[in-house]
């Protein structure tokens, strides 16, 4: 099995104390933060200090994407990754279920439509952002809004009249599905 060289772990943590070096993300941070609890207390460090030690500059795009997707990634790291120059890293942040609504609002206005599509599918975005994304020039973003379970019925009716056939059909399918589900 080929293994990718991994950077050194912060604070001298190498994973050997658990007898399993495969528990590392490949970025020097243990995958489950819960495993750090005892180690963290023993060293007297606050969680915030440990989170600040995650060094993003030395990470390649794939490592950044893995961090952006992980449910264990701290908020500060997600905020930094939301500004990454790589579209797919920002898209991974938008798809992370721990990304807070404020950050989703920012990503919903991203210059790249792929990021906005991911945000459009998230049920926890604000109604204001749903309405904004429903007017997006990219039809796939509008399809994402139609598929969003939080999209209000009035907006779905507007999307049924969209200039794009795929958006119209998607919105009509969602309306029918909701009607069947409510009966």
Beta strands, then each sheet from edge to edge (+ up, - down):
end
